[in-house]
């Protein structure tokens, strides 16, 4: 049975760095373009060319290592990782092996309320390969697009510390958020700029001897990764319980069938015949450079979320939603500054950001930088709500218009007549009419059924077309009903 076995996962993340040019040449790293239009003799692997290391790649590696608590090595070297693949023009990949730029560190997680740290083995710099294209013209032929060849990557390798699928997903979400906060990676799974290989094995519960691992290659969807690990775990358990042995191999996930299938036998390091890269000198990182980069590190998601909980009284859930995206968190902080702060305002803003604004962003596919509503305008909506000028429906309508067209919240309220009625005489008139029309409910309320107050408030709000100030309506009704 699956429950008799412990799942063990280690993950290798490949994160494309947000540099404008490739790691060893000046070609553009922009996604897409006509096949083989963003290439030069260097990234094509032509004879006699010499690579030149992009300084920004090293800076981003240092930045990532510091944020993840790694030791940044004073000296690291590049190596040639030799293997044949159609989209690898040189016949080898320039990577790092024995001396990577960062070692150690870890990623802290919270899963089902439990804290966990997933240790990192290493972070190293390398170049990406190209991409094989199949049946592009519908004639069954294949081609190779080398636009991606030479794009800079960081490979972030974890220890086999992950013990469940939920931990694996949370590890990737947390790491992705950190990289995006650092500005080194855009987190785009669809374009493959954040993808991973998962090394999956199982061992009997209570055992400390790791089982034979299989590598699930090039996963760029959290949903597919969840399905792939679940299938692979069950497959390995079935093999073991059937008296067989799990073979170490690389496997691909077929989302149509929901299963993994063999790709090739898993290579070991010696299969790649790593050799020092003769055309690149060692990378030397002075301590002063490390400290210079350290001073530029932003507040990271976990620390920001803790601050939101401790200083603003937000729940862990709301803080987690706000900090998952740096742009959202910065929008929230800017709006709170414009408002003047306070835990009550923070909670209202968090509810609106995680509710109405999140819904509008999902419907339109727009990131915060493309929203027409500004943090100042958003804080203005909250101010109007605090003052009782607009209620829930009005808040929703104002936010929708500002999100779509921009503008000033006061002007929107005035133009659309959304201001609440707080005048007691107007509310009393509506309340008298509702009381007169609801003798049965009024009698039962006075007999002790206090829940009927909500019904009567709703009737008054309906008669006032939703513009009555709920607090005033409640107060007037309570007084008139003799409570």
GIVENSUL-V156954 format. One record per residue. RES is the residue in one small letter. PHI is phi in whole degrees, 0 to 359 (999 if undefined). PSI is psi as a letter, one per 30 degrees, with the letter a starting at -180 (none if undefined). OMEGA is omega in radians with two decimals (none if undefined). Layout:
BEGIN
res=RES phi=PHI psi=PSI omega=OMEGA
res=RES phi=PHI psi=PSI omega=OMEGA
END
This chain:
BEGIN
res=x phi=999 psi=k omega=3.14
res=x phi=301 psi=e omega=-3.09
res=x phi=294 psi=f omega=3.12
res=x phi=277 psi=f omega=-3.06
res=x phi=240 psi=l omega=3.08
res=x phi=258 psi=k omega=3.07
res=x phi=283 psi=k omega=3.11
res=x phi=230 psi=k omega=-3.08
res=x phi=226 psi=k omega=2.91
res=x phi=237 psi=k omega=-3.02
res=x phi=233 psi=k omega=3.03
res=x phi=248 psi=j omega=3.14
res=x phi=261 psi=k omega=3.02
res=x phi=251 psi=j omega=-3.08
res=x phi=247 psi=j omega=3.10
res=x phi=286 psi=k omega=-3.07
res=x phi=276 psi=k omega=-3.07
res=x phi=274 psi=h omega=3.01
res=x phi=263 psi=l omega=3.13
res=x phi=280 psi=f omega=-3.12
res=x phi=236 psi=l omega=-3.07
res=x phi=289 psi=l omega=-2.99
res=x phi=289 psi=e omega=-3.06
res=x phi=236 psi=g omega=3.12
res=x phi=207 psi=l omega=-3.06
res=x phi=266 psi=g omega=-3.12
res=x phi=292 psi=l omega=-3.10
res=x phi=292 psi=k omega=3.08
res=x phi=261 psi=g omega=-3.09
res=x phi=301 psi=k omega=-3.10
res=x phi=287 psi=k omega=3.04
res=x phi=85 psi=b omega=-3.06
res=x phi=88 psi=l omega=3.08
res=x phi=300 psi=k omega=-3.14
res=x phi=308 psi=k omega=3.07
res=x phi=62 psi=h omega=3.11
res=x phi=261 psi=f omega=-3.12
res=x phi=241 psi=h omega=-3.08
res=x phi=223 psi=l omega=3.09
res=x phi=212 psi=l omega=-3.13
res=x phi=305 psi=e omega=-3.10
res=x phi=289 psi=e omega=-3.10
res=x phi=282 psi=f omega=3.00
res=x phi=275 psi=f omega=3.10
res=x phi=74 psi=h omega=3.14
res=x phi=291 psi=k omega=-3.14
res=x phi=299 psi=k omega=3.02
res=x phi=85 psi=f omega=-3.12
res=x phi=277 psi=l omega=-3.13
res=x phi=236 psi=k omega=3.11
res=x phi=284 psi=l omega=3.07
res=x phi=228 psi=j omega=-3.00
res=x phi=292 psi=k omega=3.08
res=x phi=285 psi=j omega=-3.09
res=x phi=301 psi=e omega=-3.10
res=x phi=296 psi=e omega=3.11
res=x phi=297 psi=e omega=3.14
res=x phi=295 psi=e omega=3.13
res=x phi=300 psi=e omega=3.14
res=x phi=293 psi=e omega=3.09
res=x phi=294 psi=e omega=3.10
res=x phi=298 psi=e omega=-3.11
res=x phi=302 psi=e omega=3.14
res=x phi=293 psi=e omega=-3.14
res=x phi=300 psi=e omega=3.13
res=x phi=296 psi=e omega=-3.12
res=x phi=296 psi=e omega=-3.11
res=x phi=263 psi=g omega=3.06
res=x phi=75 psi=g omega=-3.14
res=x phi=278 psi=l omega=2.94
res=x phi=270 psi=k omega=3.11
res=x phi=275 psi=j omega=-3.06
res=x phi=286 psi=k omega=3.10
res=x phi=295 psi=e omega=-3.12
res=x phi=226 psi=k omega=3.02
res=x phi=222 psi=l omega=-3.10
res=x phi=228 psi=l omega=3.04
res=x phi=268 psi=l omega=3.14
res=x phi=223 psi=l omega=3.05
res=x phi=265 psi=k omega=3.11
res=x phi=261 psi=j omega=-2.96
res=x phi=271 psi=k omega=2.97
res=x phi=197 psi=l omega=-3.13
res=x phi=261 psi=k omega=2.99
res=x phi=204 psi=k omega=-3.05
res=x phi=302 psi=e omega=-3.08
res=x phi=266 psi=g omega=3.10
res=x phi=249 psi=j omega=-2.92
res=x phi=297 psi=e omega=-3.09
res=x phi=276 psi=f omega=-3.04
res=x phi=84 psi=g omega=3.04
res=x phi=207 psi=l omega=3.10
res=x phi=249 psi=k omega=3.07
res=x phi=279 psi=j omega=-3.06
res=x phi=219 psi=a omega=3.01
res=x phi=233 psi=k omega=-3.09
res=x phi=228 psi=d omega=-3.02
res=x phi=291 psi=e omega=-3.11
res=x phi=236 psi=i omega=3.10
res=x phi=283 psi=l omega=-3.08
res=x phi=284 psi=f omega=-3.13
res=x phi=225 psi=k omega=3.07
res=x phi=226 psi=l omega=3.10
res=x phi=75 psi=a omega=-3.11
res=x phi=89 psi=a omega=-3.14
res=x phi=181 psi=l omega=3.12
res=x phi=236 psi=k omega=3.14
res=x phi=272 psi=k omega=-3.10
res=x phi=233 psi=l omega=2.91
res=x phi=233 psi=j omega=-3.12
res=x phi=233 psi=k omega=-3.11
res=x phi=53 psi=h omega=3.09
res=x phi=83 psi=f omega=-3.12
res=x phi=261 psi=k omega=3.12
res=x phi=272 psi=k omega=3.13
res=x phi=209 psi=k omega=3.05
res=x phi=242 psi=k omega=3.05
res=x phi=265 psi=j omega=-3.11
res=x phi=288 psi=k omega=3.04
res=x phi=255 psi=k omega=3.07
res=x phi=275 psi=e omega=-2.99
res=x phi=193 psi=l omega=2.91
res=x phi=229 psi=k omega=3.09
res=x phi=224 psi=l omega=3.14
res=x phi=268 psi=k omega=3.05
res=x phi=199 psi=l omega=3.09
res=x phi=261 psi=k omega=3.08
res=x phi=278 psi=l omega=3.02
res=x phi=269 psi=l omega=3.07
res=x phi=277 psi=a omega=-3.07
res=x phi=218 psi=k omega=3.08
res=x phi=277 psi=k omega=3.13
res=x phi=244 psi=k omega=-3.07
res=x phi=238 psi=k omega=3.05
res=x phi=54 psi=h omega=-3.10
res=x phi=293 psi=e omega=-3.11
res=x phi=268 psi=g omega=3.13
res=x phi=79 psi=g omega=-3.12
res=x phi=254 psi=g omega=3.12
res=x phi=85 psi=f omega=-3.12
res=x phi=276 psi=l omega=3.13
res=x phi=238 psi=l omega=3.10
res=x phi=216 psi=l omega=-3.13
res=x phi=231 psi=k omega=3.06
res=x phi=252 psi=j omega=-3.07
res=x phi=259 psi=g omega=3.09
res=x phi=302 psi=e omega=-3.10
res=x phi=277 psi=f omega=-3.12
res=x phi=298 psi=k omega=3.14
res=x phi=92 psi=f omega=3.05
res=x phi=294 psi=k omega=-3.06
res=x phi=285 psi=k omega=3.10
res=x phi=234 psi=l omega=2.81
res=x phi=251 psi=k omega=2.99
res=x phi=259 psi=k omega=-3.09
res=x phi=248 psi=j omega=-2.99
res=x phi=252 psi=k omega=3.11
res=x phi=267 psi=l omega=2.92
res=x phi=286 psi=l omega=3.12
res=x phi=282 psi=i omega=-3.04
res=x phi=263 psi=f omega=-3.02
res=x phi=274 psi=k omega=-3.01
res=x phi=241 psi=g omega=3.08
res=x phi=203 psi=l omega=3.11
res=x phi=295 psi=e omega=3.12
res=x phi=299 psi=e omega=3.10
res=x phi=295 psi=e omega=3.14
res=x phi=297 psi=e omega=-3.13
res=x phi=294 psi=e omega=-3.13
res=x phi=293 psi=e omega=3.07
res=x phi=301 psi=e omega=-3.12
res=x phi=293 psi=e omega=3.11
res=x phi=298 psi=e omega=-3.12
res=x phi=294 psi=e omega=-3.14
res=x phi=295 psi=e omega=3.12
res=x phi=300 psi=e omega=3.14
res=x phi=297 psi=e omega=3.13
res=x phi=298 psi=e omega=-3.13
res=x phi=297 psi=e omega=3.12
res=x phi=290 psi=e omega=3.07
res=x phi=300 psi=e omega=-3.12
res=x phi=288 psi=f omega=-3.11
res=x phi=76 psi=g omega=-3.12
res=x phi=259 psi=f omega=-3.07
res=x phi=209 psi=k omega=-3.09
res=x phi=269 psi=f omega=3.08
res=x phi=70 psi=g omega=-3.06
res=x phi=281 psi=j omega=-3.12
res=x phi=283 psi=e omega=-3.08
res=x phi=296 psi=e omega=-3.14
res=x phi=274 psi=f omega=3.08
res=x phi=80 psi=g omega=3.14
res=x phi=281 psi=f omega=2.98
res=x phi=224 psi=j omega=-3.10
res=x phi=218 psi=l omega=-3.07
res=x phi=212 psi=l omega=2.93
res=x phi=246 psi=k omega=-3.14
res=x phi=249 psi=k omega=3.05
res=x phi=268 psi=j omega=-2.99
res=x phi=245 psi=k omega=3.04
res=x phi=213 psi=l omega=3.06
res=x phi=228 psi=l omega=3.05
res=x phi=215 psi=l omega=3.12
res=x phi=303 psi=k omega=3.12
res=x phi=300 psi=k omega=-3.11
res=x phi=94 psi=f omega=3.13
res=x phi=278 psi=l omega=3.04
res=x phi=246 psi=g omega=-3.14
res=x phi=266 psi=j omega=-3.10
res=x phi=293 psi=k omega=3.10
res=x phi=278 psi=l omega=3.10
res=x phi=287 psi=k omega=-3.04
res=x phi=264 psi=l omega=2.97
res=x phi=239 psi=k omega=-3.10
res=x phi=263 psi=k omega=3.04
res=x phi=266 psi=j omega=-2.89
res=x phi=267 psi=k omega=2.94
res=x phi=52 psi=h omega=3.07
res=x phi=271 psi=k omega=3.13
res=x phi=230 psi=h omega=3.08
res=x phi=212 psi=k omega=3.12
res=x phi=297 psi=e omega=-3.13
res=x phi=295 psi=e omega=3.14
res=x phi=292 psi=e omega=3.12
res=x phi=297 psi=e omega=3.10
res=x phi=302 psi=e omega=-3.13
res=x phi=294 psi=e omega=-3.09
res=x phi=294 psi=e omega=-3.14
res=x phi=295 psi=e omega=-3.14
res=x phi=299 psi=e omega=3.13
res=x phi=296 psi=e omega=-3.07
res=x phi=295 psi=e omega=3.10
res=x phi=300 psi=e omega=-3.12
res=x phi=293 psi=e omega=3.13
res=x phi=296 psi=e omega=-3.12
res=x phi=294 psi=e omega=3.10
res=x phi=299 psi=e omega=3.14
res=x phi=297 psi=e omega=3.11
res=x phi=298 psi=e omega=-3.09
res=x phi=294 psi=e omega=-3.12
res=x phi=291 psi=f omega=3.08
res=x phi=275 psi=g omega=3.11
res=x phi=90 psi=g omega=-3.13
res=x phi=267 psi=a omega=3.10
res=x phi=236 psi=k omega=3.10
res=x phi=289 psi=k omega=3.09
res=x phi=272 psi=k omega=3.07
res=x phi=284 psi=j omega=-3.08
res=x phi=201 psi=l omega=3.03
res=x phi=263 psi=k omega=-3.09
res=x phi=232 psi=l omega=3.08
res=x phi=252 psi=k omega=3.11
res=x phi=263 psi=k omega=3.08
res=x phi=259 psi=j omega=-3.08
res=x phi=293 psi=f omega=3.12
res=x phi=291 psi=e omega=-3.13
res=x phi=267 psi=f omega=-3.11
res=x phi=68 psi=h omega=-3.09
res=x phi=217 psi=l omega=3.05
res=x phi=264 psi=l omega=3.10
res=x phi=219 psi=l omega=-3.07
res=x phi=296 psi=k omega=3.05
res=x phi=249 psi=e omega=3.09
res=x phi=194 psi=l omega=3.07
res=x phi=293 psi=k omega=-3.06
res=x phi=289 psi=k omega=3.14
res=x phi=281 psi=l omega=2.96
res=x phi=259 psi=l omega=-3.08
res=x phi=302 psi=e omega=-3.08
res=x phi=292 psi=f omega=3.12
res=x phi=292 psi=f omega=-3.12
res=x phi=273 psi=f omega=3.13
res=x phi=48 psi=h omega=3.12
res=x phi=303 psi=k omega=3.07
res=x phi=227 psi=k omega=3.07
res=x phi=303 psi=k omega=3.12
res=x phi=288 psi=j omega=-3.04
res=x phi=286 psi=f omega=-3.06
res=x phi=265 psi=g omega=3.13
res=x phi=232 psi=k omega=3.10
res=x phi=286 psi=l omega=3.06
res=x phi=303 psi=k omega=3.07
res=x phi=272 psi=j omega=-3.13
res=x phi=251 psi=k omega=-3.10
res=x phi=246 psi=j omega=3.12
res=x phi=295 psi=k omega=3.13
res=x phi=301 psi=e omega=-3.14
res=x phi=296 psi=e omega=3.12
res=x phi=292 psi=e omega=3.11
res=x phi=301 psi=e omega=-3.13
res=x phi=292 psi=e omega=3.08
res=x phi=299 psi=e omega=3.11
res=x phi=292 psi=e omega=-3.13
res=x phi=302 psi=e omega=-3.11
res=x phi=293 psi=f omega=-3.11
res=x phi=263 psi=g omega=-3.09
res=x phi=293 psi=k omega=3.11
res=x phi=278 psi=l omega=2.97
res=x phi=292 psi=k omega=-3.03
res=x phi=273 psi=l omega=-2.99
res=x phi=306 psi=e omega=-3.07
res=x phi=294 psi=e omega=3.12
res=x phi=293 psi=e omega=3.14
res=x phi=294 psi=e omega=3.12
res=x phi=298 psi=e omega=3.11
res=x phi=297 psi=e omega=3.11
res=x phi=295 psi=e omega=3.12
res=x phi=299 psi=e omega=-3.14
res=x phi=286 psi=e omega=-3.04
res=x phi=285 psi=e omega=-3.04
res=x phi=268 psi=f omega=-3.04
res=x phi=248 psi=f omega=3.10
res=x phi=75 psi=g omega=3.13
res=x phi=284 psi=l omega=3.08
res=x phi=287 psi=l omega=3.10
res=x phi=300 psi=e omega=-3.14
res=x phi=295 psi=e omega=-3.13
res=x phi=296 psi=e omega=3.14
res=x phi=298 psi=e omega=3.12
res=x phi=296 psi=e omega=3.12
res=x phi=295 psi=e omega=-3.11
res=x phi=293 psi=e omega=-3.03
res=x phi=270 psi=f omega=-3.13
res=x phi=296 psi=f omega=-3.13
res=x phi=231 psi=k omega=-3.07
res=x phi=299 psi=e omega=-3.13
res=x phi=296 psi=e omega=3.10
res=x phi=296 psi=e omega=-3.12
res=x phi=298 psi=e omega=-3.14
res=x phi=289 psi=e omega=3.05
res=x phi=298 psi=e omega=3.13
res=x phi=300 psi=e omega=-3.13
res=x phi=298 psi=e omega=-3.14
res=x phi=294 psi=e omega=3.12
res=x phi=294 psi=e omega=-3.14
res=x phi=293 psi=e omega=3.08
res=x phi=296 psi=e omega=-3.13
res=x phi=296 psi=e omega=-3.12
res=x phi=282 psi=e omega=-3.09
res=x phi=110 psi=f omega=3.05
res=x phi=88 psi=a omega=-3.12
res=x phi=107 psi=k omega=-3.08
res=x phi=292 psi=e omega=3.14
res=x phi=296 psi=e omega=3.11
res=x phi=295 psi=e omega=-3.14
res=x phi=298 psi=e omega=-3.13
res=x phi=293 psi=e omega=3.11
res=x phi=296 psi=e omega=3.12
res=x phi=296 psi=e omega=3.14
res=x phi=298 psi=e omega=3.13
res=x phi=298 psi=e omega=-3.12
res=x phi=288 psi=e omega=3.13
res=x phi=294 psi=e omega=-3.12
res=x phi=280 psi=f omega=-3.14
res=x phi=253 psi=c omega=-3.04
res=x phi=299 psi=e omega=-3.11
res=x phi=291 psi=e omega=3.09
res=x phi=297 psi=e omega=3.12
res=x phi=297 psi=e omega=3.14
res=x phi=295 psi=e omega=3.12
res=x phi=295 psi=e omega=3.12
res=x phi=293 psi=e omega=-3.13
res=x phi=293 psi=e omega=-3.07
res=x phi=263 psi=f omega=-3.08
res=x phi=74 psi=g omega=-3.08
res=x phi=266 psi=k omega=3.02
res=x phi=280 psi=l omega=-3.10
res=x phi=308 psi=e omega=-3.14
res=x phi=296 psi=f omega=-3.13
res=x phi=258 psi=f omega=3.12
res=x phi=291 psi=k omega=3.08
res=x phi=279 psi=f omega=3.10
res=x phi=284 psi=k omega=-3.14
res=x phi=264 psi=l omega=3.06
res=x phi=303 psi=e omega=3.14
res=x phi=295 psi=e omega=3.12
res=x phi=294 psi=e omega=3.11
res=x phi=298 psi=e omega=3.11
res=x phi=295 psi=e omega=3.08
res=x phi=295 psi=e omega=3.08
res=x phi=297 psi=e omega=3.13
res=x phi=296 psi=e omega=3.10
res=x phi=299 psi=e omega=3.12
res=x phi=297 psi=e omega=3.10
res=x phi=292 psi=e omega=3.11
res=x phi=300 psi=e omega=-3.10
res=x phi=279 psi=f omega=-3.14
res=x phi=78 psi=g omega=3.13
res=x phi=290 psi=e omega=3.09
res=x phi=230 psi=k omega=3.09
res=x phi=258 psi=a omega=-3.08
res=x phi=306 psi=e omega=3.14
res=x phi=299 psi=e omega=3.12
res=x phi=294 psi=e omega=3.10
res=x phi=302 psi=e omega=-3.11
res=x phi=298 psi=e omega=-3.12
res=x phi=293 psi=e omega=3.13
res=x phi=295 psi=e omega=3.14
res=x phi=299 psi=e omega=-3.14
res=x phi=299 psi=e omega=-3.13
res=x phi=291 psi=e omega=3.12
res=x phi=294 psi=e omega=3.12
res=x phi=298 psi=e omega=-3.08
res=x phi=280 psi=e omega=-2.98
res=x phi=239 psi=f omega=-3.05
res=x phi=74 psi=a omega=3.09
res=x phi=116 psi=a omega=-3.07
res=x phi=252 psi=k omega=-3.08
res=x phi=299 psi=e omega=3.13
res=x phi=298 psi=e omega=-3.13
res=x phi=294 psi=e omega=3.13
res=x phi=294 psi=e omega=3.13
res=x phi=299 psi=e omega=-3.13
res=x phi=293 psi=e omega=-3.08
res=x phi=293 psi=e omega=-3.08
res=x phi=258 psi=g omega=3.09
res=x phi=60 psi=h omega=-3.05
res=x phi=264 psi=f omega=-3.09
res=x phi=296 psi=k omega=3.11
res=x phi=288 psi=l omega=3.05
res=x phi=269 psi=j omega=3.13
res=x phi=249 psi=f omega=3.14
res=x phi=293 psi=k omega=-3.03
res=x phi=296 psi=e omega=-3.12
res=x phi=295 psi=e omega=3.11
res=x phi=291 psi=e omega=3.12
res=x phi=292 psi=e omega=3.14
res=x phi=299 psi=e omega=3.13
res=x phi=299 psi=e omega=3.13
res=x phi=292 psi=e omega=-3.14
res=x phi=294 psi=e omega=3.11
res=x phi=301 psi=e omega=-3.13
res=x phi=294 psi=e omega=3.14
res=x phi=292 psi=e omega=3.14
res=x phi=298 psi=e omega=3.14
res=x phi=294 psi=e omega=-3.09
res=x phi=272 psi=f omega=-3.07
res=x phi=229 psi=h omega=-3.07
res=x phi=297 psi=e omega=-3.12
res=x phi=296 psi=e omega=-3.14
res=x phi=295 psi=e omega=3.13
res=x phi=296 psi=e omega=-3.14
res=x phi=296 psi=e omega=-3.14
res=x phi=292 psi=e omega=3.09
res=x phi=299 psi=e omega=-3.11
res=x phi=292 psi=f omega=3.10
res=x phi=276 psi=f omega=3.06
res=x phi=124 psi=f omega=-3.14
res=x phi=275 psi=i omega=-3.04
res=x phi=292 psi=f omega=3.13
res=x phi=296 psi=f omega=-3.11
res=x phi=290 psi=f omega=3.07
res=x phi=300 psi=e omega=3.12
res=x phi=299 psi=e omega=3.10
res=x phi=299 psi=e omega=-3.11
res=x phi=293 psi=e omega=3.06
res=x phi=300 psi=e omega=3.13
res=x phi=299 psi=e omega=3.13
res=x phi=293 psi=e omega=3.09
res=x phi=294 psi=e omega=3.12
res=x phi=299 psi=e omega=3.12
res=x phi=296 psi=e omega=-3.13
res=x phi=293 psi=f omega=3.12
res=x phi=264 psi=g omega=3.10
res=x phi=57 psi=h omega=3.06
res=x phi=78 psi=g omega=-3.05
res=x phi=263 psi=f omega=3.10
res=x phi=290 psi=k omega=3.08
res=x phi=287 psi=j omega=-3.05
res=x phi=306 psi=e omega=-3.12
res=x phi=295 psi=e omega=3.13
res=x phi=292 psi=e omega=3.13
res=x phi=300 psi=e omega=3.11
res=x phi=301 psi=e omega=-3.10
res=x phi=297 psi=e omega=-3.11
res=x phi=295 psi=e omega=-3.13
res=x phi=297 psi=e omega=-3.13
res=x phi=301 psi=e omega=3.12
res=x phi=293 psi=e omega=-3.08
res=x phi=290 psi=f omega=3.14
res=x phi=275 psi=g omega=3.03
res=x phi=81 psi=g omega=-3.11
res=x phi=269 psi=none omega=none
END
